[in-house]
Amino acid sequence: MWPAPAQPLRRQQSPRPNLRPPKAAAKPAAPKAEAKPKSGDPTEQAVLLGQFDGWGAYKATPGGKKVCFALAKPTSATTDPANKKRDPSYAFISTRPAEKVKNEVSVIVGYPQKSGADAVAAIGGVSYVMYTQNDGAWVKNAADEAKMVSAMRNGGELVVKSESGKGTKSTDTFSLKGIGPALNKVAEECK
């Protein structure tokens, strides 16, 4: 199992979202099947509800508010130039009932992105523009979000292309196998 950020944030929450959990947050009991996270691990606030192929379904309660999300790590992650290092990347689909948010798509790309540049997410032959901020990317046109989630449920892979502030280009490919059951678990847990 890979480390997972405890909660993806909604783009309207703050102008500079912090995608890492607060240090003083209480740590929930880890599922028995999971190893205990090391100190500072971003999974400290998240509980794995189930693993469905490449997608995990998680629940957290930061500030007493329930947050559920499906999360995947890329099956392939490349950079150009090839020797550039970056933090791990993840794809999220989040639900936050207290904020009336359901199935919000976001990606962490693993480095601060080029200011003013959009990322592009593609499923099959359809592309979705994602606006970027720091190391996160969100669907730019909110009306496209439901279409993108539907395409993800029916697609084979999600490919996200982005550029760092230093000009490094990245391509992350996520398998979409298991996303349907993961989203069903998220919907069941975060009604």
C-alpha positions as a printed NumPy array, in Angstrom:
array([[  0.   ,   0.   ,   0.   ],
       [  1.273,   3.462,  -0.782],
       [  1.039,   6.532,   1.414],
       [ -2.011,   8.633,   0.672],
       [ -2.721,  12.24 ,   1.528],
       [ -5.36 ,  12.372,   4.241],
       [ -7.723,  14.658,   2.396],
       [ -7.85 ,  16.342,  -0.958],
       [ -9.146,  19.887,  -0.648],
       [-11.766,  21.687,  -2.685],
       [-10.429,  24.477,  -4.831],
       [-12.712,  27.107,  -3.265],
       [-11.599,  26.375,   0.314],
       [ -8.523,  28.581,   0.222],
       [ -6.485,  30.414,  -2.382],
       [ -3.444,  28.26 ,  -1.575],
       [ -4.67 ,  24.803,  -0.567],
       [ -2.581,  22.744,   1.828],
       [ -2.998,  19.14 ,   0.732],
       [ -1.256,  17.734,   3.794],
       [ -2.955,  17.011,   7.132],
       [ -2.368,  19.289,  10.137],
       [  0.347,  17.997,  12.503],
       [ -1.838,  18.196,  15.637],
       [ -4.695,  16.08 ,  14.243],
       [ -5.754,  12.942,  16.094],
       [ -4.737,   9.653,  14.511],
       [ -7.528,   7.119,  13.866],
       [ -6.997,   3.426,  14.452],
       [ -5.292,   1.848,  11.464],
       [ -7.121,  -0.966,   9.699],
       [ -5.784,  -4.381,  10.782],
       [ -4.657,  -5.23 ,   7.252],
       [ -2.5  ,  -2.1  ,   7.055],
       [  0.886,  -1.507,   8.589],
       [  1.007,   1.276,  11.155],
       [  2.004,   4.509,   9.364],
       [  5.304,   6.056,  10.367],
       [  5.282,   9.426,  12.103],
       [  4.437,  12.278,   9.717],
       [  2.906,   9.893,   7.159],
       [ -0.039,  11.643,   5.444],
       [ -2.242,   8.544,   5.914],
       [ -2.441,   9.245,   9.641],
       [ -5.935,  10.743,   9.353],
       [ -7.308,   8.383,   6.711],
       [ -8.831,   4.95 ,   7.212],
       [ -8.81 ,   2.525,   4.291],
       [-12.383,   1.348,   3.635],
       [-11.423,  -1.035,   0.84 ],
       [ -8.939,  -1.613,  -1.973],
       [-10.387,  -2.137,  -5.46 ],
       [ -7.621,  -2.958,  -7.923],
       [ -5.654,   0.305,  -8.299],
       [ -8.146,   2.438,  -6.342],
       [ -8.494,   2.691,  -2.581],
       [-11.58 ,   4.066,  -0.826],
       [-10.747,   6.143,   2.282],
       [-12.511,   8.019,   5.066],
       [-11.194,  10.762,   7.345],
       [-12.82 ,  13.168,   9.8  ],
       [-10.662,  16.321,   9.935],
       [-12.207,  18.847,  12.298],
       [-15.049,  16.387,  12.956],
       [-16.299,  16.634,   9.357],
       [-16.473,  13.429,   7.342],
       [-14.454,  13.306,   4.119],
       [-14.387,  10.27 ,   1.826],
       [-12.327,   9.785,  -1.28 ],
       [-11.167,   7.306,  -3.865],
       [ -7.443,   7.52 ,  -4.517],
       [ -5.031,   5.971,  -6.987],
       [ -1.317,   6.091,  -7.559],
       [ -0.149,   6.208, -11.2  ],
       [  0.784,   2.994, -12.97 ],
       [  3.301,   5.06 , -14.941],
       [  4.9  ,   8.417, -14.073],
       [  7.437,  10.099, -16.352],
       [  9.207,  13.433, -16.45 ],
       [ 10.978,  15.302, -19.234],
       [ 13.88 ,  15.661, -18.663],
       [ 13.881,  12.095, -17.305],
       [ 16.28 ,  12.665, -14.382],
       [ 14.085,  15.203, -12.546],
       [ 12.856,  14.108,  -9.11 ],
       [  9.419,  14.877,  -7.688],
       [  7.138,  13.787,  -4.872],
       [  4.579,  11.02 ,  -5.5  ],
       [  1.506,  11.871,  -7.57 ],
       [ -2.082,  10.8  ,  -6.847],
       [ -5.54 ,  11.054,  -8.417],
       [ -8.512,  11.725,  -6.106],
       [-12.269,  11.781,  -6.303],
       [-13.569,  13.389,  -3.093],
       [-16.9  ,  13.64 ,  -1.327],
       [-17.447,  16.039,   1.598],
       [-21.085,  15.891,   2.787],
       [-20.79 ,  18.871,   5.179],
       [-19.834,  21.061,   2.191],
       [-22.31 ,  19.387,  -0.183],
       [-19.405,  18.303,  -2.406],
       [-19.743,  15.028,  -4.281],
       [-17.224,  13.446,  -6.658],
       [-14.736,  16.3  ,  -6.955],
       [-11.796,  15.303,  -9.163],
       [ -8.288,  16.451,  -8.254],
       [ -4.696,  15.405,  -8.813],
       [ -1.486,  15.955,  -6.883],
       [  1.364,  16.051,  -9.399],
       [  4.329,  16.001,  -7.006],
       [  5.869,  19.432,  -7.611],
       [  4.838,  23.109,  -7.717],
       [  3.381,  23.685, -11.159],
       [  4.061,  26.48 , -13.606],
       [  2.12 ,  29.575, -12.565],
       [ -0.808,  30.292, -14.869],
       [ -0.43 ,  27.012, -16.778],
       [ -3.216,  24.438, -16.908],
       [ -2.792,  20.685, -16.647],
       [ -4.663,  18.393, -19.035],
       [ -6.39 ,  15.143, -18.074],
       [ -7.428,  12.746, -20.834],
       [ -9.676,   9.688, -20.778],
       [ -9.934,   7.933, -24.096],
       [-10.165,  10.677, -26.715],
       [-11.685,  13.281, -24.368],
       [ -9.547,  15.915, -22.612],
       [-10.414,  17.954, -19.525],
       [ -8.594,  21.156, -18.614],
       [ -7.454,  21.334, -14.999],
       [ -6.384,  24.539, -13.361],
       [ -3.29 ,  24.254, -11.195],
       [ -2.158,  25.691,  -7.909],
       [  0.976,  24.639,  -6.045],
       [  1.147,  20.847,  -6.545],
       [ -2.611,  20.341,  -7.102],
       [ -4.878,  20.374, -10.144],
       [ -8.691,  20.562, -10.306],
       [-11.216,  20.412, -13.138],
       [-11.381,  23.962, -14.464],
       [-14.993,  23.866, -15.672],
       [-17.168,  22.541, -12.826],
       [-19.81 ,  21.475, -15.369],
       [-17.278,  18.969, -16.766],
       [-16.704,  17.251, -13.428],
       [-19.692,  14.844, -13.582],
       [-18.836,  14.024, -17.216],
       [-15.252,  13.302, -16.234],
       [-16.274,  11.008, -13.362],
       [-18.622,   9.132, -15.702],
       [-15.83 ,   8.802, -18.27 ],
       [-13.487,   7.547, -15.539],
       [-16.019,   4.887, -14.49 ],
       [-16.201,   3.67 , -18.1  ],
       [-12.626,   4.296, -19.254],
       [ -9.419,   2.301, -19.25 ],
       [ -6.927,   4.925, -18.112],
       [ -6.555,   8.546, -17.068],
       [ -3.518,  10.437, -18.39 ],
       [ -2.56 ,  13.73 , -16.702],
       [  0.035,  16.064, -18.235],
       [  1.486,  18.985, -16.292],
       [  4.509,  21.297, -16.189],
       [  6.537,  22.37 , -13.172],
       [  7.515,  25.935, -12.37 ],
       [ 11.028,  24.981, -13.528],
       [  9.833,  23.669, -16.898],
       [  9.837,  19.932, -16.142],
       [  7.008,  18.202, -17.997],
       [  5.298,  15.207, -16.434],
       [  2.891,  12.554, -17.638],
       [  1.061,  10.402, -15.078],
       [ -1.046,   7.452, -16.22 ],
       [ -3.631,   6.006, -13.815],
       [ -5.433,   2.716, -14.405],
       [ -9.185,   3.164, -13.978],
       [ -9.734,  -0.499, -13.102],
       [-11.558,  -0.618,  -9.765],
       [-12.705,   2.995,  -9.73 ],
       [-16.418,   2.066,  -9.926],
       [-16.43 ,  -0.109,  -6.779],
       [-14.192,   2.428,  -4.961],
       [-16.621,   5.257,  -5.755],
       [-19.557,   3.072,  -4.709],
       [-17.848,   2.496,  -1.326],
       [-17.187,   6.241,  -0.958],
       [-20.851,   7.006,  -1.73 ],
       [-22.01 ,   4.374,   0.777],
       [-19.766,   5.765,   3.547],
       [-20.254,   9.509,   2.903],
       [-23.973,   9.989,   2.297]])
